[in-house]
Amino acid sequence: MSAALHPDSWQYRELNKRAPSLATLANTLIELAEAGHPVVAGTADLQYSNGLAGFARRFPERFTQFGISEQNMVSAAAGMATTGVMPYVATFASFLALLCCEQIRMDVAYCAQPVRLIGHHTGISLGFYGTSHHATEDIAIMRSIADLTVVSTADGPQFAAALRASVSHPQPIYFRISRGHDPVVYADDAPFEFGKAVVHGIGNDITIIACGMAVHSAKQAMEALNGKGHSVGLIDMHTIKPLDRAAVMAAARKSRIILTVEEHNILGGLGGAVAEVLAEEGGGARLVRHGIKDEYSLIAPPTHLYRHYKLDAAGVESVAQSLLA
């Protein structure tokens, strides 16, 4: 294990400005460990990018630095789980979902081990790092693996709540989180239940179903459109598998249009999951999927990419407005 930086050092402060979910991930796992849960953690040379340096400092005996060896990390976590501990392992989502797909399928999910896989810097949030680091296929890959729960939280408080709920969840989980700088949507004490969407309202005109960073953008767009006299609702579908089918069908019965919004390829992601429910259950609403239009995303700062792909608040509002017209 490499030495952890002291939280008062200038290096740690600078990293804290840039790295995802430093406080949320480390502090919540520390809380769970101190409460007596058999939590262990590991990462693939990214303890300062995902915040696990804080956990390593508090519980060095429960932390493993695997180095740049993501596949080994996942297999080792599955092995650890057979001893009665609950491993939380984290790395870039592009590496975890794509590079480690076989290990997740065979060692974790097929063997039903309670490993918590945390893919951070999802979607296009790594900006200039480019296509190899962008994760716009991970939802499609992970939700196709049997007995694997797939979660995409909107902000730090919701991620913390999901981590707390995970200690009693029987299945392995893939957590999809962004950069840790996401605008706050929920209070610290907001409830969380796997497979139960958060319904912010169902609109007569449009109901937006979003996940991850898109929830905040969609919420702002909903408020702006409702302020202009439209009837727009929002569902935060934080658990993409198992999907809250009842929430989807409630929207389909009331809304003319369902608009899914995700920082992901529109094929196989949240939009695809919602489409499957509507096709199987039958619903009168028109479905429009919004996200990355089945392409390799461009390389630019995340803010510019969100604007280009209309995933910011103004972009989501413009997409919804065009449907209303």
Backbone hydrogen bonds in HBPLUS format (Angstrom, degrees):
<---DONOR---> <-ACCEPTOR-->    atom                        ^
c    i                          cat <-CA-CA->   ^        H-A-AA   ^      H-
h    n   atom  resd res      DA  || num        DHA   H-A  angle D-A-AA Bond
n    s   type  num  typ     dist DA aas  dist angle  dist       angle   num
A0009-SER N   A0006-HIS O   3.00 MM   3  5.45 163.4  2.03 117.8 123.3     1
A0013-ARG N   A0009-SER O   3.10 MM   4  6.42 161.8  2.14 150.4 155.6     2
A0014-GLU N   A0010-TRP O   2.93 MM   4  6.09 158.4  1.98 147.2 152.7     3
A0015-LEU N   A0011-GLN O   2.91 MM   4  6.12 160.8  1.94 148.6 154.3     4
A0016-ASN N   A0012-TYR O   2.82 MM   4  5.98 150.5  1.90 146.5 155.1     5
A0017-LYS N   A0014-GLU O   3.12 MM   3  5.28 138.9  2.29  98.8 110.1     6
A0018-ARG N   A0015-LEU O   2.94 MM   3  5.20 136.5  2.14 103.1 115.6     7
A0019-ALA N   A0015-LEU O   2.71 MM   4  5.63 161.3  1.75 170.6 174.3     8
A0025-LEU N   A0021-SER O   3.02 MM   4  5.73 161.9  2.05 145.0 149.7     9
A0026-ALA N   A0022-LEU O   3.35 MM   4  6.16 153.7  2.43 143.2 148.4    10
A0027-ASN N   A0023-ALA O   2.93 MM   4  5.53 149.4  2.02 138.4 148.2    11
A0028-THR N   A0024-THR O   3.09 MM   4  5.88 156.3  2.14 139.2 146.1    12
A0029-LEU N   A0025-LEU O   3.13 MM   4  6.23 163.6  2.16 149.6 154.2    13
A0030-ILE N   A0026-ALA O   2.91 MM   4  6.09 154.9  1.97 151.6 159.4    14
A0031-GLU N   A0027-ASN O   2.90 MM   4  6.07 156.1  1.96 142.7 149.5    15
A0032-LEU N   A0028-THR O   2.95 MM   4  6.23 155.2  2.02 146.6 152.8    16
A0033-ALA N   A0029-LEU O   2.90 MM   4  6.08 159.7  1.94 147.1 152.8    17
A0034-GLU N   A0030-ILE O   2.87 MM   4  6.04 163.3  1.90 154.1 158.6    18
A0035-ALA N   A0031-GLU O   3.04 MM   4  6.17 131.6  2.28 135.5 148.0    19
A0037-HIS N   A0032-LEU O   3.11 MM   5  5.64 156.0  2.17 160.2 152.7    20
A0036-GLY N   A0033-ALA O   3.02 MM   3  5.29 158.6  2.07 107.0 113.1    21
A0039-VAL N   A0037-HIS O   2.75 MM   2  5.55 142.7  1.88 104.2  94.1    22
A0086-MET N   A0038-PRO O   2.72 MM  48  5.66 164.0  1.74 159.4 155.7    23
A0040-VAL N   A0086-MET O   3.16 MM  46  6.04 158.7  2.21 132.6 131.4    24
A0088-TYR N   A0040-VAL O   2.83 MM  48  6.18 146.7  1.94 144.8 155.0    25
A0041-ALA N   A0062-ARG O   2.96 MM  21  6.33 164.5  1.98 159.8 164.2    26
A0064-THR N   A0041-ALA O   2.99 MM  23  6.48 146.5  2.10 143.7 154.3    27
A0042-GLY N   A0088-TYR O   3.04 MM  46  6.46 143.2  2.18 147.1 148.2    28
A0090-ALA N   A0042-GLY O   3.05 MM  48  6.54 151.8  2.13 148.0 154.1    29
A0043-THR N   A0064-THR O   3.27 MM  21  6.84 146.5  2.39 161.4 170.1    30
A0066-PHE N   A0043-THR O   2.95 MM  23  6.03 159.2  1.99 174.8 175.3    31
A0049-SER N   A0046-LEU O   2.99 MM   3  5.05 140.8  2.15 101.7 113.6    32
A0050-ASN N   A0046-LEU O   3.02 MM   4  6.20 139.0  2.19 157.1 166.9    33
A0053-ALA N   A0047-GLN O   3.03 MM   6  4.91 140.0  2.19 138.0 126.0    34
A0054-GLY N   A0051-GLY O   3.27 MM   3  6.19 152.4  2.35 124.5 127.3    35
A0056-ALA N   A0052-LEU O   2.88 MM   4  6.14 159.5  1.92 153.0 159.0    36
A0057-ARG N   A0053-ALA O   3.01 MM   4  6.19 146.4  2.13 142.4 150.4    37
A0058-ARG N   A0054-GLY O   3.23 MM   4  6.46 151.7  2.32 140.5 147.2    38
A0059-PHE N   A0055-PHE O   2.75 MM   4  5.84 167.2  1.77 160.8 164.7    39
A0062-ARG N   A0059-PHE O   2.94 MM   3  5.39 156.8  1.99 115.6 123.3    40
A0063-PHE N   A0060-PRO O   3.38 MM   3  5.26 167.9  2.40 102.6 105.5    41
A0069-SER N   A0067-GLY O   2.67 MM   2  5.42 129.6  1.92 113.3  96.6    42
A0073-MET N   A0069-SER O   2.98 MM   4  6.23 150.0  2.07 149.0 158.6    43
A0074-VAL N   A0070-GLU O   3.09 MM   4  6.44 155.6  2.15 152.8 156.9    44
A0075-SER N   A0071-GLN O   3.11 MM   4  6.37 170.1  2.12 153.4 155.8    45
A0076-ALA N   A0072-ASN O   2.81 MM   4  5.90 160.1  1.85 151.0 157.2    46
A0077-ALA N   A0073-MET O   2.89 MM   4  6.04 151.1  1.98 143.6 151.7    47
A0078-ALA N   A0074-VAL O   3.04 MM   4  6.34 152.5  2.12 147.0 153.8    48
A0079-GLY N   A0075-SER O   3.03 MM   4  6.37 152.2  2.11 143.8 151.6    49
A0080-MET N   A0076-ALA O   2.82 MM   4  6.12 155.8  1.87 151.2 158.1    50
A0081-ALA N   A0077-ALA O   2.96 MM   4  6.18 153.9  2.03 146.1 152.8    51
A0082-THR N   A0079-GLY O   3.15 MM   3  5.41 138.8  2.33 102.1 112.8    52
A0083-THR N   A0080-MET O   2.91 MM   3  5.54 159.6  1.95 118.2 125.0    53
A0084-GLY N   A0081-ALA O   3.21 MM   3  5.50 167.9  2.22 111.1 114.3    54
A0116-ARG N   A0087-PRO O   2.85 MM  29  6.14 168.3  1.86 163.3 166.7    55
A0089-VAL N   A0116-ARG O   3.00 MM  27  6.39 152.8  2.07 159.6 168.2    56
A0118-ILE N   A0089-VAL O   2.81 MM  29  5.98 166.8  1.83 166.3 165.7    57
A0091-THR N   A0118-ILE O   3.21 MM  27  6.66 150.6  2.30 162.1 168.0    58
A0120-HIS N   A0091-THR O   3.09 MM  29  6.20 161.6  2.13 142.5 147.5    59
A0095-PHE N   A0092-PHE O   3.04 MM   3  5.47 127.9  2.33 107.9 120.4    60
A0096-LEU N   A0092-PHE O   2.96 MM   4  6.21 166.1  1.98 157.4 161.9    61
A0093-ALA N   A0120-HIS O   2.82 MM  27  5.09 159.1  1.87 149.5 146.4    62
A0097-ALA N   A0093-ALA O   2.95 MM   4  5.83 172.7  1.96 151.1 153.2    63
A0098-LEU N   A0094-SER O   3.39 MM   4  5.88 150.5  2.49 122.8 131.1    64
A0099-LEU N   A0095-PHE O   2.97 MM   4  4.96 122.4  2.31 116.5 132.7    65
A0100-CYS N   A0095-PHE O   3.27 MM   5  6.72 136.7  2.47 154.4 165.7    66
A0104-ILE N   A0100-CYS O   2.91 MM   4  6.09 159.4  1.96 162.1 168.5    67
A0105-ARG N   A0101-CYS O   2.93 MM   4  6.10 159.4  1.97 150.1 155.9    68
A0106-MET N   A0102-GLU O   2.88 MM   4  6.00 178.3  1.88 158.0 158.6    69
A0107-ASP N   A0103-GLN O   2.90 MM   4  5.20 137.5  2.08 125.7 138.8    70
A0108-VAL N   A0103-GLN O   3.29 MM   5  6.77 140.4  2.46 149.7 159.2    71
A0109-ALA N   A0104-ILE O   2.82 MM   5  6.08 176.7  1.83 172.0 170.8    72
A0110-TYR N   A0105-ARG O   2.84 MM   5  5.89 151.7  1.92 147.9 157.3    73
A0113-GLN N   A0108-VAL O   2.97 MM   5  5.18 169.1  1.98 151.3 154.1    74
A0112-ALA N   A0109-ALA O   2.98 MM   3  4.84 155.5  2.04 100.5 108.0    75
A0115-VAL N   A0113-GLN O   2.72 MM   2  5.64 142.2  1.86 106.7  95.4    76
A0173-ILE N   A0115-VAL O   3.15 MM  58  6.64 156.3  2.21 152.1 159.1    77
A0117-LEU N   A0173-ILE O   2.76 MM  56  5.98 164.4  1.79 175.3 169.8    78
A0175-PHE N   A0117-LEU O   2.66 MM  58  5.97 167.9  1.67 170.0 174.4    79
A0119-GLY N   A0175-PHE O   2.81 MM  56  5.98 160.7  1.84 171.4 170.6    80
A0177-ILE N   A0119-GLY O   2.98 MM  58  6.27 169.7  1.99 157.4 160.7    81
A0121-HIS N   A0178-SER O   3.07 MM  57  4.57 165.8  2.09 124.0 120.6    82
A0122-THR N   A0177-ILE O   3.27 MM  55  6.10 149.1  2.37 137.7 146.2    83
A0125-SER N   A0122-THR O   3.18 MM   3  6.03 166.6  2.19 143.7 147.0    84
A0123-GLY N   A0135-ALA O   2.93 MM  12  4.45 128.0  2.20 131.3 124.5    85
A0135-ALA N   A0123-GLY O   2.79 MM  12  4.45 145.7  1.91 134.6 137.9    86
A0127-GLY N   A0124-ILE O   3.10 MM   3  5.68 164.4  2.12 117.7 121.6    87
A0129-TYR N   A0126-LEU O   2.95 MM   3  5.59 176.3  1.95 139.6 139.3    88
A0130-GLY N   A0127-GLY O   3.25 MM   3  6.14 163.9  2.28 122.4 125.9    89
A0133-HIS N   A0130-GLY O   2.92 MM   3  5.64 147.8  2.02 120.5 129.7    90
A0134-HIS N   A0130-GLY O   3.06 MM   4  6.20 120.7  2.42 141.5 155.7    91
A0134-HIS N   A0131-THR O   3.28 MM   3  5.05 145.9  2.40  94.8 104.4    92
A0265-ASN N   A0136-THR O   2.96 MM 129  5.32 164.9  1.98 133.4 135.9    93
A0141-ILE N   A0137-GLU O   3.12 MM   4  6.39 158.0  2.17 154.4 161.1    94
A0142-MET N   A0138-ASP O   2.88 MM   4  5.93 173.4  1.88 153.8 156.0    95
A0143-ARG N   A0139-ILE O   2.90 MM   4  5.88 164.2  1.92 154.3 158.5    96
A0144-SER N   A0141-ILE O   3.26 MM   3  5.49 148.6  2.36 102.4 111.5    97
A0145-ILE N   A0142-MET O   3.22 MM   3  5.52 164.8  2.25 108.9 113.5    98
A0149-THR N   A0172-PRO O   3.06 MM  23  6.31 165.8  2.08 160.8 156.2    99
A0174-TYR N   A0149-THR O   2.78 MM  25  6.13 160.9  1.81 163.2 169.2   100
A0150-VAL N   A0241-LYS O   2.88 MM  91  4.95 157.2  1.93 138.1 145.6   101
A0240-ILE N   A0150-VAL O   2.91 MM  90  5.54 137.9  2.09 143.1 155.2   102
A0241-LYS N   A0150-VAL O   3.33 MM  91  4.95 155.8  2.39 137.8 134.2   103
A0151-VAL N   A0174-TYR O   2.90 MM  23  6.16 169.4  1.91 170.5 169.5   104
A0176-ARG N   A0151-VAL O   2.69 MM  25  5.91 149.4  1.78 156.2 167.0   105
A0152-SER N   A0238-HIS O   2.69 MM  86  4.99 166.2  1.71 155.4 160.1   106
A0212-GLY N   A0152-SER O   3.38 MM  60  4.98 149.6  2.48 124.6 116.7   107
A0159-PHE N   A0155-ASP O   3.01 MM   4  6.19 153.1  2.08 148.7 157.1   108
A0160-ALA N   A0156-GLY O   2.88 MM   4  6.12 160.3  1.92 159.2 164.4   109
A0161-ALA N   A0157-PRO O   3.00 MM   4  6.21 158.0  2.05 144.7 150.6   110
A0162-ALA N   A0158-GLN O   2.91 MM   4  6.12 151.2  1.99 143.7 151.7   111
A0163-LEU N   A0159-PHE O   2.89 MM   4  6.17 152.7  1.96 149.0 156.5   112
A0164-ARG N   A0160-ALA O   2.99 MM   4  6.30 158.2  2.04 149.5 155.1   113
A0165-ALA N   A0161-ALA O   2.98 MM   4  6.23 154.1  2.05 143.8 151.1   114
A0166-SER N   A0162-ALA O   2.96 MM   4  6.08 130.5  2.21 138.5 151.5   115
A0166-SER N   A0163-LEU O   3.14 MM   3  5.05 131.9  2.38  92.5 105.8   116
A0168-SER N   A0165-ALA O   3.37 MM   3  6.15 161.5  2.41 118.2 122.3   117
A0169-HIS N   A0166-SER O   3.12 MM   3  4.90 166.1  2.14 103.3 107.2   118
A0190-ALA N   A0187-ALA O   3.14 MM   3  5.31 163.5  2.17 115.6 115.2   119
A0196-LYS N   A0193-GLU O   3.13 MM   3  5.48 157.0  2.19 136.8 134.0   120
A0198-VAL N   A0236-ASP O   3.09 MM  38  5.03 163.3  2.12 143.2 143.7   121
A0236-ASP N   A0198-VAL O   2.80 MM  38  5.03 169.6  1.81 158.3 156.7   122
A0200-HIS N   A0234-LEU O   2.74 MM  34  5.10 150.2  1.83 156.1 164.8   123
A0234-LEU N   A0201-GLY O   2.73 MM  33  5.42 126.7  2.01 130.1 142.4   124
A0256-ARG N   A0204-ASN O   3.06 MM  52  6.39 137.9  2.24 134.6 143.2   125
A0205-ASP N   A0231-SER O   2.94 MM  26  5.24 144.4  2.07 137.6 148.7   126
A0257-ILE N   A0205-ASP O   3.09 MM  52  6.30 140.6  2.25 141.9 153.7   127
A0206-ILE N   A0231-SER O   3.28 MM  25  6.74 158.7  2.33 148.8 154.7   128
A0233-GLY N   A0206-ILE O   2.85 MM  27  6.34 154.8  1.91 146.0 154.5   129
A0207-THR N   A0257-ILE O   3.01 MM  50  6.52 150.7  2.10 155.5 164.3   130
A0259-LEU N   A0207-THR O   3.04 MM  52  6.27 159.2  2.08 140.3 146.8   131
A0208-ILE N   A0233-GLY O   2.93 MM  25  6.05 173.1  1.93 133.8 131.9   132
A0235-ILE N   A0208-ILE O   2.75 MM  27  6.18 153.9  1.82 162.7 168.7   133
A0209-ILE N   A0259-LEU O   2.84 MM  50  6.10 155.8  1.89 139.1 146.6   134
A0261-VAL N   A0209-ILE O   2.94 MM  52  6.29 151.3  2.02 146.2 150.7   135
A0210-ALA N   A0235-ILE O   2.97 MM  25  6.36 157.8  2.02 165.2 172.5   136
A0237-MET N   A0210-ALA O   2.83 MM  27  5.88 152.9  1.90 164.9 172.4   137
A0215-VAL N   A0212-GLY O   3.10 MM   3  5.90 169.1  2.11 123.9 127.2   138
A0218-ALA N   A0214-ALA O   2.84 MM   4  5.91 160.8  1.87 148.8 154.8   139
A0219-LYS N   A0215-VAL O   2.85 MM   4  6.00 149.6  1.94 146.7 155.3   140
A0220-GLN N   A0216-HIS O   3.06 MM   4  6.33 158.9  2.10 150.5 155.0   141
A0221-ALA N   A0217-SER O   2.96 MM   4  6.21 158.0  2.01 147.6 154.3   142
A0222-MET N   A0218-ALA O   2.80 MM   4  5.98 157.4  1.85 147.5 153.7   143
A0223-GLU N   A0219-LYS O   3.03 MM   4  6.25 164.5  2.06 148.1 151.6   144
A0224-ALA N   A0220-GLN O   2.98 MM   4  6.20 156.4  2.04 147.9 154.5   145
A0225-LEU N   A0221-ALA O   2.94 MM   4  6.12 163.5  1.97 153.8 157.8   146
A0226-ASN N   A0222-MET O   2.88 MM   4  6.03 161.7  1.91 154.4 159.8   147
A0227-GLY N   A0223-GLU O   3.03 MM   4  6.08 142.1  2.18 135.9 145.8   148
A0228-LYS N   A0225-LEU O   3.00 MM   3  5.07 144.6  2.13  98.3 109.2   149
A0230-HIS N   A0225-LEU O   3.20 MM   5  5.68 161.2  2.23 147.6 142.5   150
A0229-GLY N   A0226-ASN O   3.11 MM   3  5.16 161.3  2.15 106.7 109.1   151
A0245-ARG N   A0243-LEU O   2.97 MM   2  5.64 117.7  2.37 111.4  94.6   152
A0248-VAL N   A0244-ASP O   3.28 MM   4  6.66 157.0  2.33 148.3 154.6   153
A0249-MET N   A0245-ARG O   2.95 MM   4  6.20 163.6  1.98 154.9 158.9   154
A0250-ALA N   A0246-ALA O   2.92 MM   4  6.06 147.3  2.03 144.1 153.1   155
A0251-ALA N   A0247-ALA O   3.15 MM   4  6.38 154.0  2.22 143.2 149.1   156
A0252-ALA N   A0248-VAL O   2.92 MM   4  6.21 152.0  2.00 144.8 153.6   157
A0253-ARG N   A0249-MET O   2.98 MM   4  6.11 144.1  2.11 143.0 150.4   158
A0254-LYS N   A0251-ALA O   3.21 MM   3  5.32 130.4  2.47  97.2 109.7   159
A0255-SER N   A0251-ALA O   2.79 MM   4  5.57 168.3  1.80 158.9 162.6   160
A0286-ARG N   A0256-ARG O   2.93 MM  30  6.30 166.4  1.94 147.7 145.1   161
A0258-ILE N   A0286-ARG O   2.71 MM  28  6.05 163.8  1.74 166.2 168.4   162
A0288-VAL N   A0258-ILE O   2.86 MM  30  6.25 157.0  1.92 165.5 170.9   163
A0260-THR N   A0288-VAL O   2.97 MM  28  6.41 155.4  2.03 157.4 165.2   164
A0290-HIS N   A0260-THR O   2.79 MM  30  5.75 147.2  1.90 144.7 155.9   165
A0262-GLU N   A0290-HIS O   3.17 MM  28  6.62 145.6  2.29 148.6 158.7   166
A0292-ILE N   A0264-HIS O   2.94 MM  28  5.59 172.3  1.94 137.2 137.8   167
A0266-ILE N   A0292-ILE O   2.96 MM  26  5.81 151.4  2.05 161.9 155.3   168
A0273-ALA N   A0269-GLY O   2.99 MM   4  6.30 154.2  2.06 149.9 157.4   169
A0274-VAL N   A0270-LEU O   2.94 MM   4  6.23 160.1  1.98 157.4 162.1   170
A0275-ALA N   A0271-GLY O   2.93 MM   4  6.08 155.5  1.99 143.9 151.3   171
A0276-GLU N   A0272-GLY O   3.02 MM   4  6.23 149.5  2.11 144.8 151.9   172
A0277-VAL N   A0273-ALA O   3.29 MM   4  6.62 154.5  2.36 143.1 148.7   173
A0278-LEU N   A0274-VAL O   3.04 MM   4  6.35 166.0  2.06 156.1 159.4   174
A0279-ALA N   A0275-ALA O   2.91 MM   4  6.07 155.4  1.97 148.2 155.1   175
A0280-GLU N   A0276-GLU O   2.99 MM   4  6.11 152.7  2.07 145.0 152.1   176
A0281-GLU N   A0277-VAL O   2.80 MM   4  5.82 163.4  1.83 156.5 161.3   177
A0282-GLY N   A0278-LEU O   2.81 MM   4  5.13 144.1  1.94 128.5 138.7   178
A0294-ASP N   A0292-ILE O   2.81 MM   2  5.77 138.4  1.98 109.1  96.2   179
A0304-HIS N   A0301-PRO O   3.00 MM   3  5.36 120.3  2.37 108.5 122.8   180
A0305-LEU N   A0301-PRO O   2.99 MM   4  6.31 155.8  2.05 154.9 162.8   181
A0306-TYR N   A0302-PRO O   2.82 MM   4  6.06 163.6  1.85 160.1 163.4   182
A0307-ARG N   A0303-THR O   3.12 MM   4  6.32 153.9  2.19 139.2 146.3   183
A0308-HIS N   A0304-HIS O   2.83 MM   4  6.05 158.8  1.88 147.3 153.7   184
A0309-TYR N   A0305-LEU O   2.90 MM   4  6.06 166.8  1.91 157.0 159.3   185
A0311-LEU N   A0306-TYR O   2.74 MM   5  4.82 166.6  1.75 152.3 153.7   186
A0310-LYS N   A0307-ARG O   3.18 MM   3  4.95 157.9  2.23  99.8 105.5   187
A0316-VAL N   A0312-ASP O   2.94 MM   4  6.21 165.6  1.97 163.2 166.2   188
A0317-GLU N   A0313-ALA O   2.95 MM   4  6.09 161.9  1.98 149.5 155.1   189
A0318-SER N   A0314-ALA O   2.97 MM   4  6.14 151.4  2.05 140.8 148.4   190
A0319-VAL N   A0315-GLY O   3.01 MM   4  6.28 153.7  2.08 148.7 155.5   191
A0320-ALA N   A0316-VAL O   2.98 MM   4  6.21 167.8  1.99 154.0 157.1   192
A0321-GLN N   A0317-GLU O   2.79 MM   4  5.90 155.3  1.85 146.9 154.9   193
A0322-SER N   A0318-SER O   3.00 MM   4  6.14 152.3  2.08 141.0 147.3   194
A0323-LEU N   A0319-VAL O   3.25 MM   4  6.56 144.4  2.38 140.8 149.9   195
A0323-LEU N   A0320-ALA O   3.11 MM   3  5.14 123.2  2.45  94.9 109.3   196
A0324-LEU N   A0320-ALA O   2.98 MM   4  6.30 150.2  2.08 148.6 157.2   197
A0325-ALA N   A0321-GLN O   3.03 MM   4  6.29 140.8  2.19 142.9 153.2   198
